[in-house]
Amino acid sequence: MLKGRHLIDPEDFTLDELEEIFSLADEIIENPKAFNKICDGYLLGSLFFEPSTRTRLSFESAMLRLGGTVVGFSEPNSSSVAKGESLPDTIRTVACYADIIAMRHPKEGAPNFASPFCEIPLINGGDGGHQHPTQTLTDLLTIRVAKKRFDNLVVGVCGDLKFGRTVHSLIKAMSRYEGVKFIMISPNELKVPNYIRNEILDAKNIEYMEVERLEEVIDKLDILYMTRVQRERFFNEADYIRLKDSYILDKEKMSHAKDDMIVLHPLPRVTEIKMEVDDDPRAWYFRQAKYGMFVRMALIAKLLGVR
């Protein structure tokens, strides 16, 4: 039973509990209007201590489409945090008004720190470069719809793998399924952190490889998860110039991919996927954004215990 639970980390829920959420999301996708009053009288506290477009609007749209209402702030200077209020006090106060809280914070571990002070369900909407569990639910639901399974897939993650919290969460989540292999595509400066490699991939004896160029491996992938590579992450301008085109997905690279490969991206994109790819049926990133709203609708309903 998920009623009253927090979601701080992608592994807070068992695979069976995740399946509950995805099954409800399937029902919502099939007939969203059937769910437009189930949260009537419930209120979401939307606490965004860091700017966000997709995640904040996705949470707020989800609650409003369920018939609930939303209060909160989109940046900390519009709250009592600007006066020096502590995070526990902010959480305790908002819990007096709301029935469920979605929180994004720039400091890693902030939702975990706040959760003991929260008497209502608390959802981590992203904490620094650490975790982004509802993006992971979004990614998993998209994979489930597109591929009809989670097991025995080759997952390519490409771009900034060092600071990309969405990538860290996805690797953690997909490593729970049988037969999943990872190909990690990044410049040496932006390789996946050692703790992901040691504590997840090596500890679970999961097959993986690390390469610098996307074109070397795109033909092997069932899923390509793209992220941004930013010039300021490089120590050496020459290395950036040498490698930057390796992380731009275009029609030419897509011509070497499997016919049923899917391309995902947490958005926003800048230059890493050319707009010419948008019309390719394997481009799933805008559908992925829509599934993010549906999976958050299912999550909110499950944590509130409404149906």
PLY file of the C-alpha trace (Angstrom):
ply
format ascii 1.0
element vertex 307
property float x
property float y
property float z
element edge 306
property int vertex1
property int vertex2
end_header
0.00 0.00 0.00
1.50 3.32 -1.06
-0.85 5.63 0.82
1.05 8.07 3.04
4.51 7.10 1.75
7.35 9.43 0.69
9.21 9.11 -2.63
12.77 10.31 -2.11
14.83 7.76 -4.03
13.96 5.60 -7.08
14.44 2.48 -4.94
11.94 3.54 -2.24
9.29 1.43 -3.98
9.48 -2.25 -4.86
9.11 -3.38 -8.46
5.55 -4.54 -7.65
4.73 -1.11 -6.20
6.14 0.56 -9.31
3.95 -1.71 -11.41
0.91 -0.49 -9.41
1.76 3.09 -10.38
2.38 2.21 -14.04
-0.86 0.22 -14.28
-2.83 3.19 -12.94
-0.95 5.49 -15.34
-2.03 3.19 -18.20
-5.66 3.64 -17.13
-5.25 7.42 -16.96
-3.66 7.53 -20.42
-6.57 5.47 -21.77
-9.29 7.66 -20.21
-7.97 10.78 -18.42
-11.40 12.34 -17.94
-12.43 9.43 -15.69
-9.92 10.70 -13.12
-10.59 14.43 -13.22
-12.36 14.63 -9.85
-10.64 12.01 -7.70
-8.50 14.61 -5.87
-11.31 17.11 -5.38
-10.65 18.77 -2.01
-6.96 17.80 -1.89
-4.12 20.31 -2.07
-0.55 19.95 -3.42
2.24 22.03 -1.88
4.63 22.82 -4.76
7.95 23.87 -3.18
10.58 24.69 -5.79
13.75 26.03 -4.20
15.32 25.88 -7.66
13.92 27.06 -11.02
12.06 24.48 -13.09
9.70 24.47 -16.05
8.77 20.88 -16.93
8.90 19.27 -13.49
6.97 22.02 -11.70
4.34 22.42 -14.40
4.04 18.64 -14.73
3.31 18.25 -11.00
0.89 21.17 -10.96
-0.88 20.04 -14.14
-1.14 16.53 -12.70
-2.83 17.75 -9.51
-5.17 20.12 -11.34
-6.18 17.39 -13.83
-7.05 15.16 -10.86
-9.38 17.88 -9.57
-7.10 19.10 -6.77
-5.55 22.51 -6.14
-1.98 23.80 -5.80
-0.18 26.28 -3.55
3.52 27.00 -3.29
6.42 28.92 -4.78
8.61 28.63 -7.88
11.78 30.12 -6.38
12.91 30.54 -2.75
13.07 34.36 -2.70
9.29 34.44 -2.80
9.08 32.40 0.43
10.17 32.80 4.06
13.40 31.01 3.15
14.58 34.49 2.10
14.12 35.51 5.75
16.25 32.64 6.98
13.58 30.03 7.73
14.98 26.50 8.02
13.94 23.72 5.65
12.31 21.64 8.45
10.22 24.64 9.51
9.13 25.32 5.92
8.11 21.68 5.50
6.27 21.52 8.83
4.37 24.72 8.00
3.34 23.68 4.49
2.27 20.27 5.83
-0.30 22.15 7.96
-1.94 23.44 4.77
-1.39 20.78 2.11
-2.14 17.06 1.73
0.99 16.21 -0.29
4.24 18.04 -1.13
6.43 18.05 -4.23
9.83 19.60 -3.54
12.86 20.47 -5.67
16.02 21.63 -3.92
19.54 22.49 -5.17
21.24 20.70 -2.26
21.83 16.97 -2.56
20.03 15.04 0.17
17.67 17.89 1.10
14.45 15.84 0.59
15.86 12.99 2.69
16.77 15.50 5.42
13.28 17.06 5.26
11.23 13.85 5.17
11.27 13.07 8.96
9.66 16.48 9.56
6.88 15.89 7.03
3.67 14.22 8.22
2.20 14.07 4.70
3.62 12.39 1.58
6.75 14.14 0.31
7.91 13.69 -3.31
11.45 14.52 -4.33
11.28 16.63 -7.50
15.07 16.62 -7.85
17.92 17.33 -5.42
21.09 18.81 -6.86
23.04 16.36 -9.00
21.78 13.44 -6.91
18.37 11.93 -7.70
15.26 12.76 -9.71
12.86 9.88 -8.98
9.75 11.21 -10.73
11.78 11.76 -13.91
12.82 8.13 -13.52
9.15 7.09 -13.23
8.54 9.10 -16.40
11.42 7.36 -18.17
10.28 3.91 -17.03
6.67 4.46 -18.08
7.86 5.63 -21.52
10.09 2.56 -21.89
7.21 0.32 -20.76
4.85 1.80 -23.36
7.42 1.79 -26.17
9.24 -1.51 -25.57
6.58 -3.50 -23.64
9.23 -4.68 -21.18
12.12 -3.59 -18.94
14.31 -6.68 -19.12
16.98 -7.65 -21.68
17.49 -4.16 -23.08
20.67 -2.37 -24.14
20.47 1.14 -22.70
22.77 3.88 -24.01
23.20 6.97 -21.85
24.93 9.82 -23.65
26.34 13.21 -22.70
26.99 14.61 -19.24
27.00 11.45 -17.14
28.91 13.00 -14.24
26.44 15.70 -13.19
23.27 14.35 -14.82
20.95 13.32 -11.98
18.40 11.91 -14.45
21.04 9.50 -15.77
22.08 8.44 -12.25
18.47 7.70 -11.33
17.79 5.82 -14.57
20.85 3.57 -14.18
19.83 2.86 -10.60
16.27 2.00 -11.63
17.00 -0.06 -14.74
19.69 -2.06 -12.90
16.86 -3.75 -10.97
15.66 -5.59 -14.07
17.12 -8.79 -15.54
19.49 -8.77 -18.49
19.86 -4.99 -18.84
23.17 -3.79 -20.31
24.47 -0.22 -20.29
26.63 1.59 -22.81
27.84 4.87 -21.34
28.85 7.46 -23.92
30.65 10.55 -22.66
33.88 12.52 -22.75
36.42 11.38 -20.18
35.76 14.53 -18.13
32.08 13.67 -17.78
32.12 9.92 -17.13
29.61 8.42 -14.73
30.67 8.91 -11.06
32.59 6.12 -9.35
29.78 5.47 -6.85
27.39 4.58 -9.71
30.00 2.28 -11.23
31.10 0.66 -7.95
27.91 0.55 -5.87
25.43 -0.29 -8.64
26.98 -1.66 -11.81
29.93 -3.58 -10.38
28.12 -4.57 -7.18
25.26 -6.13 -9.18
27.58 -7.60 -11.82
25.80 -5.67 -14.57
27.39 -5.65 -18.00
28.48 -2.21 -19.20
30.98 -0.45 -21.41
32.24 3.13 -21.62
33.02 4.87 -24.93
33.63 8.41 -26.14
31.77 8.39 -29.45
28.07 7.75 -30.03
28.56 6.62 -33.64
30.65 3.66 -32.44
27.73 2.05 -30.60
24.40 3.50 -31.77
23.65 0.36 -33.82
23.70 -1.76 -30.63
21.14 0.27 -28.63
17.49 -0.43 -27.80
17.23 2.88 -25.93
19.29 6.05 -26.36
19.00 8.48 -23.46
20.46 11.85 -24.47
21.61 14.65 -22.15
23.35 17.98 -22.69
27.14 18.34 -22.86
28.09 21.86 -21.86
31.29 23.59 -22.91
31.95 24.85 -19.37
32.29 21.27 -18.10
35.54 20.81 -20.05
38.98 21.61 -18.69
40.39 21.92 -22.20
38.74 23.88 -25.04
40.49 21.71 -27.64
38.89 18.56 -26.17
35.45 20.18 -26.36
35.94 21.14 -30.01
37.26 17.64 -30.80
34.33 15.84 -29.21
31.32 18.18 -29.31
29.81 16.82 -32.55
29.95 13.27 -31.14
27.10 14.22 -28.81
24.81 15.82 -31.39
22.16 13.40 -32.61
21.19 13.97 -36.23
19.59 12.09 -39.13
22.92 10.68 -40.24
23.59 9.05 -36.85
19.97 7.86 -36.64
20.40 6.08 -39.98
22.73 3.60 -38.25
20.34 2.85 -35.35
17.90 -0.05 -35.03
14.45 0.49 -36.52
12.87 0.03 -33.09
15.36 2.00 -31.01
13.78 4.85 -29.02
15.36 8.20 -28.20
14.63 9.72 -24.79
15.69 13.06 -23.31
14.67 14.64 -19.96
14.52 18.09 -21.66
15.24 20.92 -22.09
17.42 20.22 -25.09
19.76 22.79 -26.58
21.84 21.52 -29.52
22.31 17.84 -28.64
19.35 16.61 -30.71
18.81 18.35 -34.03
15.24 19.33 -34.82
15.45 17.18 -37.96
15.21 14.14 -35.66
11.85 15.25 -34.19
9.83 13.72 -37.04
11.54 10.33 -36.72
9.07 7.82 -35.19
11.89 6.70 -32.87
11.97 10.16 -31.24
9.98 9.71 -28.04
11.09 12.71 -25.96
7.96 14.85 -26.34
5.71 11.84 -25.69
7.98 11.20 -22.70
7.19 14.71 -21.37
3.45 13.99 -21.60
3.85 10.64 -19.87
5.57 12.56 -17.07
2.27 14.26 -16.27
0.33 10.98 -16.41
2.76 9.11 -14.15
2.70 11.98 -11.63
-1.10 11.84 -11.67
-0.88 8.13 -10.83
1.76 8.73 -8.14
-0.23 11.49 -6.43
-3.37 9.35 -6.46
-1.53 6.36 -4.98
0.22 8.37 -2.23
-3.05 10.04 -1.27
-4.89 6.73 -1.36
-7.65 8.01 -3.66
-9.24 6.13 -6.52
0 1
1 2
2 3
3 4
4 5
5 6
6 7
7 8
8 9
9 10
10 11
11 12
12 13
13 14
14 15
15 16
16 17
17 18
18 19
19 20
20 21
21 22
22 23
23 24
24 25
25 26
26 27
27 28
28 29
29 30
30 31
31 32
32 33
33 34
34 35
35 36
36 37
37 38
38 39
39 40
40 41
41 42
42 43
43 44
44 45
45 46
46 47
47 48
48 49
49 50
50 51
51 52
52 53
53 54
54 55
55 56
56 57
57 58
58 59
59 60
60 61
61 62
62 63
63 64
64 65
65 66
66 67
67 68
68 69
69 70
70 71
71 72
72 73
73 74
74 75
75 76
76 77
77 78
78 79
79 80
80 81
81 82
82 83
83 84
84 85
85 86
86 87
87 88
88 89
89 90
90 91
91 92
92 93
93 94
94 95
95 96
96 97
97 98
98 99
99 100
100 101
101 102
102 103
103 104
104 105
105 106
106 107
107 108
108 109
109 110
110 111
111 112
112 113
113 114
114 115
115 116
116 117
117 118
118 119
119 120
120 121
121 122
122 123
123 124
124 125
125 126
126 127
127 128
128 129
129 130
130 131
131 132
132 133
133 134
134 135
135 136
136 137
137 138
138 139
139 140
140 141
141 142
142 143
143 144
144 145
145 146
146 147
147 148
148 149
149 150
150 151
151 152
152 153
153 154
154 155
155 156
156 157
157 158
158 159
159 160
160 161
161 162
162 163
163 164
164 165
165 166
166 167
167 168
168 169
169 170
170 171
171 172
172 173
173 174
174 175
175 176
176 177
177 178
178 179
179 180
180 181
181 182
182 183
183 184
184 185
185 186
186 187
187 188
188 189
189 190
190 191
191 192
192 193
193 194
194 195
195 196
196 197
197 198
198 199
199 200
200 201
201 202
202 203
203 204
204 205
205 206
206 207
207 208
208 209
209 210
210 211
211 212
212 213
213 214
214 215
215 216
216 217
217 218
218 219
219 220
220 221
221 222
222 223
223 224
224 225
225 226
226 227
227 228
228 229
229 230
230 231
231 232
232 233
233 234
234 235
235 236
236 237
237 238
238 239
239 240
240 241
241 242
242 243
243 244
244 245
245 246
246 247
247 248
248 249
249 250
250 251
251 252
252 253
253 254
254 255
255 256
256 257
257 258
258 259
259 260
260 261
261 262
262 263
263 264
264 265
265 266
266 267
267 268
268 269
269 270
270 271
271 272
272 273
273 274
274 275
275 276
276 277
277 278
278 279
279 280
280 281
281 282
282 283
283 284
284 285
285 286
286 287
287 288
288 289
289 290
290 291
291 292
292 293
293 294
294 295
295 296
296 297
297 298
298 299
299 300
300 301
301 302
302 303
303 304
304 305
305 306
